[in-house]
């Protein structure tokens, strides 16, 4: 059971700067599902990384060069990608853009700065 209210106003939630030109905002979560918005400036990089969480990502704005495992593709607004548990993945923003990440289970470490 989550202690989070069922309705989230994004303007009431702070941002965390992740790297040069990259910031994230945890929009909502329960015990096993989390939604995170990540904004990128042009040419900003989400380095190749992996984690035990499964991740589905929706490109809300912009164009990205995306790597998932051994595959690479350019994605634009409306496209998605999926990274299985422990599968290496990363992005490079070809223009200013926004990704909506959904994780299961939740990324507990994303809550640490707020807790």
PyMOL commands that set and color helices and strands:
alter all, ss='L'
color gray80, all
select helices_A, chain A and resi 10-12+108-111
alter helices_A, ss='H'
color red, helices_A
select strands_A, chain A and resi 16-19+22-29+34-40+45-49+54-61+63-68+71-76+80-83+89-93+97-104
alter strands_A, ss='S'
color yellow, strands_A
deselect
rebuild
show_as cartoon
